[in-house]
């Protein structure tokens, strides 16, 4: 998805595309142009006004809507917008008045012939949304969408408000009686092609139990596991009311005990004032607030109590409880709408009876264990945590399961997880029970998980092996199908190195610190492929490897490597990771891989230091071409490394480096080249070895030293070295770079 205002000049096309346009603009779409560049070198231009048409009715919101499919020979599309947004910026209401949704042409067929796109339509009964597994629904709502009801026009705003409802099963004069399907529904934010968000998930639910809280989005996608095309739910979409230039009025009147969530729009600068009116004799309102940047966000809670008193709380965090309240207003503002546009808030709430306990007593019942201090997180699944991570609350986005792995360096008996249920009750599970269970799944009504660590890690910090000796892997319960019931987790302690991977069942490999090393002085979770044991990956099969994200520390890019028939797993792929995930494009069967192993550090063969991991990769004595082997630092570890590569054993060859950006203030990077400067080679000529070293080689910097040259594409090429004997690279805590 793109907004018409997005500063995108060209879109490169790998598959035939169609674009769907929804806009509140009536008069200026001729300035929005699409120029197709064809493979034969010719081009053609179409104006948006040529395929998008104005919709105006007594009972409809007034928008322009249209579809255009590009020719199959199109290799790129140039976007032109003239001076349409010259005088606008992201805080302008017009900035998001035009939405462009791009879909693969192969998807635009049958029920999806028109994209299954819903745009603003005034209907008191809501808009019925139908979908199937192969035809998701899209809800698009531009800003500035005027609503016309019986000749009375309601001006559009900067508040794209969406409200989902369960299907109405009763027949009316306008609708037929329908049955609610037994289907799972996933609602996600449509990713913007210019700026992707880490977690587009909004909510997951059953079609029989649709959450009815409003939220702000310009574009959402609704998917389902239902193979049959059927009505799924109702949706209302319009421009909500504004109480200020960027402030959207939202809220609910709660007449029953419930739970829900509200958040900010990841692609909008609009803010909100969310009002809860409660109708209970003794209500208790609980809020779990995900971490946010207090330098960019002002979060205010205005609380009105049943006794007539009130108070205002500023920039609350973590877990908050308000008892005997009549109403609460939560107001969210950014300190700078432009600079802080990417700063979001995410809050879960629950409403129940005030507990019959004295205010000084613990809010949890006696069967539940108190929590440790720490951060409130709500990450996308799957994710992992170390047992030492400073987390107190995990706000669940969907039903979740957890698996644990430990190298038994610490006494984990005090550790416990406590599930808070939507009805206000709770239940705890201790480590002994967790460790015995291959996989533990929380009850489907669990909204929040509390963590209790006791004093287990009080004596340790990041430079101790104990700090990463315990791993908790959190998985979505919906992914645990028949072939994936156990989560498909390969633990190093399982003493097996073969695993199966399919599109529906990714594989996870966990290695807590010291799980493979007999010498616990080394912080080196080393994984590698033994190329002798790895079966060849067949044609048209792709296996991707990722670092499993840590739920506490965001990882911008978790990608490690892709394996194909042309790029098989090799013994050169030696890397430091505690947990990796492998996925594949194979849907009908599983790909079997083996040979993912570990080696110990400090056993007399490989010698390093407490924070220096010696990594070693050797080749056969007969040289052969190697492409895109990997050297990378551990994104969640403090360890450094020395990587020793003896790549060609005396045969002609070259080594290319692609070094990603890193901070030379934090990183000491050395590349030490030792090579023969003769045109022939024999063991007796080893005295002619020549050594040169490069220090802190930065990308985009011209280098002409030791026969190495760095061009503007950050490609460091050794092309004058005839025989490479070994190459050593050392650096500390940087981004991934490839060899």
C-alpha angles and dihedrals in degrees: 000000000000134000116232088243096054109120095238117140103178137020115199111214124214096169131027110276142198124203124212118200128201116176140164087210114104105172111035108048090107086076091060107083137178117205115193117210110205130209090247091061097255126115142202133199130212127185120225089233089063095065104020117078132195116251114208125167142144090251103032137083108247111247140140115242133180148144130222126180117203121228113268089240092061112119098176140005124218115210120213126185104166111203093329094122101017094116095038135086135185091279091058117102090227093057092090100029093114125052124193116196116191119202131176110260090230088064094052099086142097109001088357094054089114093035094258086261124166120199130178111309122164109229122148091214093052128244116290112230119205124189146153136200092270096039115049121189124241124206113201123183122171123204119255092038107159117214118216120199117174094334091312112119123209109200118239122249142195091265114098097193123191126186124183125204138181116261116272104239095193121092120239137179088273103036139044123234111270135189122230108243124232093243141135116233129203122193118195138170111253105245117245110232092222098049122019121200123224095235119023094176115122103170145331123210147143117271088239092059109042114178108236103203118122122239140182119248136133094207133018134171123217116202131177141187090230110117094196121077105245143142108280111176145329125261134194117197131175142122107290126221121280124217094185141006093289102006119111120203111227136154152121141241105225115208099162137039107276148141133223147138143247131192145166126272108262092208100038134073091212117120129202148226107207116195125198118193112190126202106194136107095234110010125176119198120200125194127191109194121199116223117278138173107266089195090065103028133063110195116183130186116199107193124194115193129208091246090063097257124120140191139187123225122196129212097347118188139191120003119356131178127193119188131198094014129161098193142350129203118199114196123192124193135163118229089222117018093204104038093038097040093118094053111107139184127214122187132177120200137189132188126207143140115296106261115252094240135111112267091244093057123095113270091228124080120249093262091060125079121230120249131249120239116265148100129323110233135180106181130171117262133284102047139136137219132197114232088243096054113125097240127137104171133031110193106207120224094191140355107307141196129198134208125189135209127185139175089211096239093133137040104255097178093111091055118107141163120216122200118211111205128211091250091059098256125116145202133197134211122197128219096256090061093041093053093049093052115080087210129002119203121200119227113273090244093059111122101172137019119210121205126216117190101166111198094315096121100026093107095049140068138180095292092061123085089225090067092072099025094106125057127189114195116200118200135179110257091218090065094058097094128157096289092040103043094127094045091252091259119166111203119196087225089061088075094222129110103189122095140162126231130193135163090257095043117041118191125239124202118196128191118173115202113280092016090118102020120084088194105070093192090085124080094204119130094182121187125180142161119241100218092201092065101038113103114227115265109237126236119284090021121117127188118192124197123206138177107248103244118243110235093221101043116048115227113206095204121017096178116121111165145336121224123201139155087279094044109041123183107272139190087250091072099091115154144160113244137136094203134014135178126213122201133177142195092233111113107167099052141006128265113228118217129178138169098067098141144153136228132210125247124222098022093131095268099069116037126187136135135266093279099022116085116198109216119190131190122176131183131213115274089253108073122231136171116280120190129200103347115177136241113174142158123237108261092205100038136076095215122119123208146210110213114201115196124183097181112166111021096220101321129120114272148123135233123217123197125203105190119191122215119284137163113263087200090066102027134066106198121182127178111192116192121195115182145147117259095203128099091228131043138210133154091254091061096062088107087074093068114137123201128199130169135207120203125206095345105198125206116249091027121119112241126186104167135113089007092297125125129189118204130196091273092065090250112147108196129193099199103144097057112099101188122024112201099176140338124203127195126187129180142147129237103328141137120287117279129185134227 
